[in-house]
Amino acid sequence: MGECADDRTLSQYLDGDLTPAAAERIPAHVAACDRCRERLDKMRALDGAIRAEPDPPADPPDVASRVTDDLRRRGAFFTARVAAGRRRLFGDSLASARMLAALAVAAGIVMLATAGLDHVTRRNWARRTAPVLADAERVLVRLVYVEGHRDGPRLAWAREEVKKLALPERLLDVRSRAEPAWAKDLAPLEATFTLLAGDSPLPPLLVAQLSGGELLGRATRLRETLALGG
């Protein structure tokens, strides 16, 4: 019948890592050895359970979801293989070099996927924010040198334009998704357009900031920084 294969050899057989000659001996031995057949069946069942997780949808909603799903699937697979490998190959006291290598690969996947997800998230946020800042500039440039009640028609136009473009809601949306530094810079613009969208008289300080171009300058700087990838 031949000598029983150890757990390492059976695991290598399942993974296709044995030489052809060594691999040919395993089926014949297992067919005649109840103990080895039971061990091999348990290993197959474990690997089958790990690999049985369904594939992601054929048409995932976006790149960020695809990266997240891939990370979750791969991370779960490697975690299970490491835990199972420690028990079935060498017991609980010693991890195999092969399983440690798998763990290192999993850690690398986590780092790369996280970096990729961060990049995709920032790029998508920048794509959504740029047109909002451009619309804000278009309104603010018309309010330079505005003099409150003396420029009623200009202010009326600006207020209607702000409502039509839904600038308070759009600025709130991009600010809520922004990193802390960007959220802080966007807050004054959101507050300004919220007041412009209302029907109450504008505070004198806000009129002065509009007239002096301070808020226009802020919006322009943010848009230019965004265009440069900052």
C-alpha positions in Angstrom: 0.0 0.0 0.0 2.9 2.3 0.6 3.7 4.8 3.3 1.0 7.3 4.2 1.5 10.9 2.9 1.8 13.6 5.5 -0.5 16.6 5.6 1.9 18.9 3.7 2.1 16.4 0.8 -1.7 16.1 0.6 -2.0 19.9 0.6 0.6 20.2 -2.1 -1.3 17.5 -4.1 -4.6 19.5 -3.8 -2.8 22.7 -4.9 -1.0 21.0 -7.8 2.4 21.7 -6.4 3.8 18.1 -6.5 5.9 16.7 -9.4 3.9 14.5 -11.8 5.6 11.3 -10.5 4.7 12.2 -6.9 1.2 13.2 -7.8 0.5 9.9 -9.5 1.2 7.9 -6.3 -1.4 9.8 -4.2 -4.7 8.5 -5.9 -3.5 4.9 -5.7 -2.5 5.1 -2.1 -5.7 7.0 -1.1 -7.9 4.4 -2.8 -6.4 1.7 -0.5 -6.0 3.8 2.7 -9.1 4.8 4.6 -7.3 7.2 6.8 -5.6 9.2 4.0 -8.8 9.2 2.0 -10.7 10.7 5.0 -7.9 13.3 5.5 -7.9 14.2 1.8 -11.7 14.5 1.7 -11.7 16.9 4.6 -9.0 19.1 2.9 -11.1 19.1 -0.3 -14.2 20.1 1.6 -12.4 22.9 3.3 -10.9 24.3 0.1 -14.3 23.9 -1.6 -16.0 25.9 1.1 -13.4 28.7 0.9 -13.6 28.9 -2.9 -17.4 28.6 -3.1 -18.1 32.2 -2.5 -20.0 33.5 -5.6 -18.3 35.8 -8.1 -19.1 39.5 -8.1 -21.9 40.8 -10.4 -21.1 40.8 -14.1 -21.8 44.6 -14.2 -20.6 46.1 -10.9 -21.9 49.7 -10.2 -18.6 51.4 -10.2 -14.8 51.0 -9.9 -14.8 51.6 -6.1 -17.3 48.8 -5.5 -15.3 46.4 -7.7 -12.2 47.1 -5.7 -14.0 46.7 -2.4 -15.6 43.4 -3.4 -12.3 42.0 -4.7 -10.5 43.0 -1.5 -13.2 41.4 0.7 -13.2 38.2 -1.3 -9.4 37.8 -1.4 -9.0 38.8 2.2 -11.5 36.2 3.4 -9.9 33.5 1.3 -6.3 34.1 2.5 -7.5 34.4 6.1 -9.3 31.1 6.0 -6.3 29.4 4.2 -3.8 30.6 6.8 -6.0 29.5 9.7 -6.7 26.1 8.2 -3.2 25.6 7.0 -1.8 26.1 10.5 -4.0 23.4 11.9 -3.8 20.8 9.2 -0.1 21.1 8.2 1.8 21.8 11.4 -0.6 22.1 14.2 -1.2 25.2 16.3 2.4 25.8 17.3 4.1 26.5 14.0 2.9 28.3 10.8 4.3 27.1 7.5 6.4 29.3 5.4 3.9 28.8 2.6 1.0 30.1 4.7 3.1 33.0 6.0 3.8 33.9 2.3 0.1 33.8 1.6 -0.5 36.1 4.5 2.1 38.5 3.2 0.4 38.4 -0.2 -3.0 39.2 1.4 -1.5 42.1 3.3 -0.1 43.5 0.0 -3.5 43.1 -1.7 -5.0 45.0 1.2 -2.5 47.9 0.9 -2.8 48.1 -2.9 -6.6 47.9 -2.9 -6.9 50.5 -0.2 -4.6 52.9 -2.1 -6.5 52.3 -5.3 -9.8 52.9 -3.6 -8.6 56.1 -2.0 -7.4 57.3 -5.5 -10.7 56.4 -7.1 -12.7 58.1 -4.4 -10.6 61.3 -4.6 -10.9 61.4 -8.4 -14.6 60.9 -8.3 -15.0 63.6 -5.7 -12.9 66.0 -7.7 -15.0 65.3 -10.9 -18.2 66.2 -9.0 -16.8 69.3 -7.3 -15.2 71.1 -10.2 -18.5 72.0 -12.0 -20.0 73.2 -8.7 -17.1 75.6 -8.1 -17.3 76.8 -11.7 -21.0 77.6 -11.3 -20.3 79.4 -8.0 -17.6 81.5 -9.8 -20.0 82.4 -12.5 -22.5 83.8 -10.0 -19.9 85.5 -7.7 -18.2 87.3 -10.6 -21.5 89.2 -11.3 -21.6 90.4 -7.7 -18.2 92.1 -7.6 -18.7 95.8 -6.7 -22.3 95.1 -5.7 -23.8 97.8 -3.4 -26.7 96.1 -1.7 -30.1 97.7 -2.3 -28.6 100.0 -5.0 -27.9 96.9 -7.1 -31.3 95.2 -6.6 -31.5 93.8 -10.2 -28.0 92.2 -9.9 -28.8 90.7 -6.5 -32.2 89.5 -7.8 -30.6 87.8 -10.8 -27.9 86.2 -8.5 -30.5 84.8 -6.1 -32.6 83.3 -8.9 -29.5 81.8 -10.5 -28.4 80.3 -7.2 -31.8 78.6 -6.8 -31.8 77.4 -10.4 -28.4 75.9 -10.1 -29.2 74.4 -6.6 -25.8 75.6 -5.4 -26.5 75.2 -1.6 -27.5 71.6 -2.0 -24.6 70.8 -4.4 -22.1 72.5 -2.1 -23.5 70.6 0.9 -23.2 67.3 -1.1 -19.5 67.8 -2.1 -18.5 69.2 1.3 -20.1 66.2 3.1 -17.9 63.9 1.0 -14.7 66.0 1.3 -11.6 65.5 3.3 -11.4 67.8 6.4 -9.2 70.5 4.9 -11.5 70.8 1.8 -14.6 70.7 3.9 -13.3 73.6 5.9 -12.6 75.7 2.8 -16.0 74.9 1.2 -18.0 75.8 4.3 -18.0 79.6 3.7 -19.1 79.2 0.2 -22.0 76.9 1.2 -23.1 79.4 3.9 -22.9 82.2 1.3 -25.1 80.5 -1.2 -27.5 79.3 1.4 -28.1 83.0 2.3 -28.4 84.0 -1.3 -31.0 81.3 -1.9 -33.2 82.7 0.8 -35.5 85.7 0.8 -34.0 87.6 3.8 -31.9 90.7 3.4 -28.2 89.9 3.1 -25.9 90.8 6.1 -23.8 93.9 5.4 -20.6 91.9 6.0 -21.6 89.4 3.3 -22.4 92.1 0.8 -18.9 93.6 1.5 -17.3 90.2 0.9 -19.2 89.8 -2.4 -18.4 93.3 -3.5 -14.7 93.1 -2.7 -14.3 89.8 -4.5 -13.2 87.9 -1.4 -15.6 85.0 -2.0 -14.9 85.0 -5.7 -11.2 84.7 -5.0 -11.9 81.8 -2.6 -13.9 79.9 -5.2 -11.3 80.5 -7.9 -8.4 79.3 -5.7 -10.3 76.2 -4.8 -11.1 75.4 -8.4 -7.5 76.0 -9.5 -6.1 73.9 -6.7 -8.5 71.1 -7.7 -7.4 71.3 -11.3 -3.8 70.9 -10.2 -4.7 67.7 -8.3 -4.4 69.3 -4.9 
